[in-house]
Amino acid sequence: MEAMAEHSQETRVTGESGADKIQERLQRRHQARAEDAERKKEAKESRSVAEEKSEYFSSTFNAERASIEELLSSCSGADRAVVTQTLEEATVKTLQLQKFLNDSMLFLTQYELRRAQDALQKLLTSSADIREEALPKKKFAFRARSKATDKVSAPPVTDTPAVTDSTKVDVVAPAESVQCCFSNMDNVCVIKTAEEIHKQDVLLTHLTNCKVRLFGSPSTLHMTHIDNCEILCGPVSSSVFVDHCRNSTLAIPCQQLRTHNTTDTQVYLHITSRAIVEDCRGVGFAPFTFSYPTLDEDFIVSGLDRDRNNWSQVDDFNWLAAGTPSPNWTVIPEADRKTNWEL
């Protein structure tokens, strides 16, 4: 009898233990289903928010773009004063549109981002074309000075001087000029101060074996046909465009960078959006390290976020293989990065 009683008690305990385990499994299963349902709900809400943000961006961006295009169209046939004022307004609106794009990049698809960047590029190109046609640049005068004396050693002339040594060259532009241009130079060191390039469009073209120092904050910077040059620039408030550059070193902070047809070039970059390369080969990227006494002030003037640098986030429009790094650009190894810059 005692044995039967003990067996009955053990069976009851075992049954209770099995029931507890079943109840525990059911509770875990219910909790897992609840958590899965919550994740799906959050994902759905996140997609909905992203779609709403994307729709808002698209409608706002297109409306602002149409407004800028209308401004640029109104320049046709207008007098110089009206064109100047209209282009200034268009430039301000374009910079605001660029900032709006930069702030929206986190939720935009690659396709949406590329379309918006292309649209901005067209606006900038149209604005530059209108400026060139309606407000043609005056010729620049040059004065040469030696490094040792830092004094003027030649009277101003209207054409590019035949400089064959390491002479520093200052470009003296008229005060009312809206653009700075350096072109067709060989073995020259070019220097511009903050006052001379403040909020202006700077063009560097057909430079060979040159050193360029741009202290200050220009509005845009265009570089074309650059060969074996070292170009250091202060914060560019909007875009930098590079085309046909080779065997050179560039150091630039900016909002946007588009690089075309460039080979064997190092770029020390501070950028608040993403860099773009196209038809390039052997381009290396590293964080911006160039410094000069008024750099902090120029960052403030430019409006760039000093704490936001996407220098290693590069989109190669010729490389669409997902998950495989582009062979056309690399990150410069830390040991190979340039740290000492000659002012």
C-alpha positions in Angstrom: 0.0 0.0 0.0 2.8 2.4 0.9 4.5 1.6 -2.4 1.3 2.4 -4.3 0.9 5.7 -2.4 4.4 6.7 -3.2 3.9 5.8 -6.9 0.7 7.9 -7.0 2.5 10.9 -5.4 5.3 10.7 -7.9 2.8 10.5 -10.8 1.1 13.5 -9.5 4.3 15.5 -9.2 5.4 14.4 -12.7 2.1 15.5 -14.1 2.3 18.9 -12.4 5.8 19.3 -13.7 4.8 18.4 -17.3 1.9 20.8 -17.1 4.1 23.6 -15.9 6.5 22.9 -18.8 3.6 23.0 -21.3 2.4 26.2 -19.8 5.8 27.7 -20.0 6.2 26.8 -23.6 2.9 28.3 -24.5 3.8 31.5 -22.7 7.1 31.7 -24.6 5.4 31.0 -27.9 2.8 33.7 -27.1 5.5 36.2 -26.2 7.5 35.4 -29.4 4.3 35.9 -31.5 3.6 39.2 -29.7 7.2 40.4 -30.2 7.1 39.4 -33.9 3.8 41.2 -34.4 5.3 44.3 -32.7 8.3 44.2 -35.0 6.1 43.9 -38.1 4.1 46.8 -36.8 7.2 49.0 -36.2 8.6 48.0 -39.7 5.3 49.0 -41.3 5.2 52.3 -39.5 8.8 52.9 -40.4 8.1 52.2 -44.1 5.1 54.5 -43.9 7.1 57.3 -42.4 9.9 56.8 -45.0 7.3 57.0 -47.8 5.8 60.1 -46.3 9.2 61.7 -46.0 10.1 60.7 -49.5 6.9 62.1 -50.9 7.3 65.4 -49.0 10.9 65.7 -50.2 9.9 65.1 -53.8 7.1 67.6 -53.8 9.1 70.2 -52.0 12.2 69.7 -54.0 10.4 69.9 -57.3 8.5 73.0 -56.3 11.7 74.8 -55.3 13.5 73.7 -58.4 10.6 75.0 -60.6 10.8 78.3 -58.7 14.6 78.6 -59.4 14.1 77.7 -63.1 11.5 80.4 -63.4 13.9 82.9 -61.9 16.6 81.9 -64.3 14.2 82.2 -67.2 13.3 85.7 -66.2 16.9 86.8 -66.9 16.3 86.5 -70.6 16.3 90.1 -72.1 16.6 91.7 -68.7 19.2 94.5 -68.1 22.4 93.9 -66.2 21.2 95.1 -62.8 18.1 92.9 -62.9 20.1 89.9 -64.0 22.6 90.4 -61.2 19.9 90.6 -58.6 18.0 87.6 -60.0 21.1 85.5 -60.1 21.9 86.3 -56.5 18.4 85.3 -55.5 18.7 82.1 -57.6 22.0 81.3 -56.0 20.6 81.7 -52.5 17.6 79.4 -53.3 19.9 76.8 -54.9 22.1 76.7 -51.8 19.0 76.3 -49.6 17.9 73.5 -51.9 21.3 71.8 -51.6 21.0 72.0 -47.8 17.5 70.5 -48.0 18.9 67.6 -50.1 21.8 67.0 -47.7 19.4 66.9 -44.7 17.2 64.4 -46.5 19.8 62.0 -47.6 19.3 59.5 -44.8 15.9 58.3 -46.1 16.4 58.8 -49.9 17.1 55.9 -52.2 20.2 56.0 -54.4 18.0 56.7 -57.4 16.2 59.6 -55.7 19.5 61.0 -54.6 21.1 60.8 -58.0 18.1 62.5 -59.7 18.1 65.3 -57.2 21.9 65.8 -57.5 21.6 65.9 -61.3 18.8 68.4 -61.1 20.9 70.6 -58.9 23.8 70.3 -61.3 21.6 71.5 -64.1 20.5 74.5 -62.1 24.1 75.4 -61.3 25.1 74.9 -65.0 22.2 77.1 -66.2 23.0 79.8 -63.7 26.7 79.8 -64.8 25.7 79.9 -68.4 23.4 82.9 -67.9 26.1 84.6 -65.8 28.7 84.1 -68.5 26.4 85.4 -71.2 24.8 88.4 -69.4 27.7 89.3 -67.0 30.9 88.4 -68.9 34.0 88.3 -66.8 36.5 91.1 -67.1 40.1 90.3 -67.8 42.3 89.7 -64.8 45.5 91.4 -64.1 48.5 89.7 -62.6 51.3 91.0 -60.4 54.3 88.8 -59.5 56.2 88.8 -56.3 59.1 86.7 -55.0 58.8 84.5 -52.0 61.8 86.1 -50.4 60.7 89.7 -50.5 57.0 89.3 -50.8 56.9 92.6 -52.8 55.6 93.4 -56.2 58.3 92.8 -58.7 56.5 93.6 -62.0 53.8 96.1 -63.0 50.3 94.8 -63.7 49.7 93.4 -67.2 46.5 92.2 -68.8 47.8 88.8 -70.0 49.1 85.8 -68.1 52.8 86.4 -67.3 55.4 84.0 -68.6 56.4 82.6 -65.2 58.9 79.7 -65.4 60.1 79.4 -61.8 58.4 79.0 -58.5 57.1 82.5 -58.4 54.0 83.3 -56.4 51.2 85.0 -58.4 48.3 87.0 -57.0 45.4 87.6 -59.3 44.0 91.1 -59.0 40.3 91.0 -60.0 37.9 93.9 -60.2 35.8 94.4 -57.1 32.6 93.9 -59.0 33.7 90.6 -60.5 31.4 87.7 -59.5 33.9 85.0 -60.5 37.6 84.2 -60.2 39.5 82.4 -62.9 43.0 80.9 -63.1 43.8 79.4 -66.5 46.7 78.3 -68.7 49.4 78.3 -66.0 52.6 76.2 -65.7 54.8 75.9 -62.6 53.1 78.7 -60.7 52.1 79.1 -57.1 48.7 80.9 -57.0 47.3 82.4 -53.8 44.0 84.0 -53.0 42.9 85.6 -49.7 39.5 85.2 -48.0 38.5 88.7 -49.1 39.2 88.0 -52.7 37.1 84.8 -53.0 34.4 85.3 -50.5 31.2 83.7 -51.8 32.5 83.8 -55.4 32.6 81.1 -58.1 36.2 80.0 -58.7 37.4 78.3 -61.8 40.8 76.6 -62.2 41.5 75.3 -65.7 44.5 74.1 -67.7 47.0 74.2 -64.8 50.2 72.1 -64.9 52.7 71.7 -62.1 51.0 74.4 -60.1 50.4 75.0 -56.4 47.1 76.7 -55.6 46.1 78.1 -52.1 42.6 79.4 -51.7 42.2 80.8 -48.2 38.5 81.6 -47.6 35.1 80.4 -48.4 34.1 80.4 -52.1 30.6 79.6 -53.3 31.6 76.9 -55.8 34.9 75.6 -57.1 35.3 74.2 -60.7 38.6 72.4 -61.7 39.2 71.2 -65.2 42.3 69.9 -67.0 44.5 69.8 -63.9 47.8 68.0 -64.3 50.3 67.3 -61.5 49.0 70.1 -59.2 48.5 70.6 -55.5 45.3 72.5 -54.8 44.3 73.4 -51.3 41.1 75.3 -50.6 39.1 76.6 -47.7 35.4 75.5 -47.1 33.3 75.7 -50.2 29.8 76.5 -49.2 28.1 74.4 -52.0 29.6 72.3 -54.8 33.0 71.3 -56.1 33.3 69.9 -59.7 36.4 68.2 -60.9 36.9 67.1 -64.6 40.0 65.8 -66.4 42.4 65.9 -63.4 45.4 63.6 -63.1 48.4 63.1 -60.9 47.3 65.7 -58.4 46.5 66.3 -54.8 43.3 68.1 -53.7 42.3 69.2 -50.2 38.7 70.5 -50.0 35.8 70.9 -47.6 32.4 71.2 -49.4 28.8 70.1 -49.5 29.0 68.1 -52.7 31.8 66.7 -54.8 31.5 65.4 -58.4 34.6 64.0 -60.0 34.8 63.1 -63.7 37.5 61.7 -65.9 40.1 61.8 -63.1 43.1 59.5 -62.6 45.8 58.9 -60.1 44.7 61.7 -57.8 44.5 62.0 -54.0 41.5 63.9 -52.4 41.6 65.0 -48.8 38.0 65.7 -48.2 35.5 67.1 -45.8 32.0 66.6 -47.2 28.5 66.8 -45.7 26.8 64.7 -48.4 28.4 61.9 -50.5 31.1 62.2 -53.0 30.5 61.0 -56.6 33.0 59.7 -59.1 32.4 58.9 -62.7 34.8 57.7 -65.4 37.6 57.8 -62.9 40.5 55.5 -62.0 43.0 55.5 -59.2 41.4 58.1 -57.0 42.2 58.0 -53.3 40.2 59.5 -50.5 41.2 60.6 -47.0 39.8 63.0 -44.4 40.6 66.7 -44.8 43.8 67.7 -42.8 44.8 71.0 -44.4 44.8 73.9 -41.9 45.5 77.6 -41.9 44.9 80.4 -39.3 41.4 81.4 -40.3 40.0 78.0 -41.2 37.6 77.9 -38.3 36.2 81.3 -39.3 35.8 80.1 -42.9 33.9 77.0 -41.8 31.4 79.3 -40.0 31.1 81.5 -43.1 30.5 78.5 -45.4 27.7 77.0 -43.2 29.3 73.5 -43.4 28.8 71.2 -40.5 32.3 70.8 -39.0 31.3 67.6 -37.1 29.8 65.9 -40.2 32.3 64.4 -42.6 31.3 61.6 -45.0 34.7 61.6 -46.7 34.7 57.8 -47.2 31.2 57.5 -48.5 31.8 57.6 -52.3 29.3 56.6 -55.0 30.8 55.4 -58.3 28.3 55.8 -61.1 30.3 53.3 -63.2 30.2 50.6 -60.6 26.8 49.1 -59.9 27.8 45.7 -58.4 26.1 45.6 -55.0 28.3 44.3 -52.2 31.5 44.6 -54.2 33.8 47.7 -53.7 34.5 49.8 -56.7 38.0 49.3 -58.1 38.1 52.9 -59.3 38.6 54.5 -55.9 40.3 53.6 -52.6 40.8 54.9 -49.0 44.3 56.2 -48.7 46.1 54.1 -45.9 46.9 56.2 -42.8 50.6 55.6 -43.2 50.5 57.1 -46.7 48.4 60.2 -45.9 49.9 63.7 -46.3 50.0 65.6 -43.0 52.4 68.4 -43.6 51.0 71.0 -46.0 53.1 74.0 -47.3 51.2 77.2 -47.1 
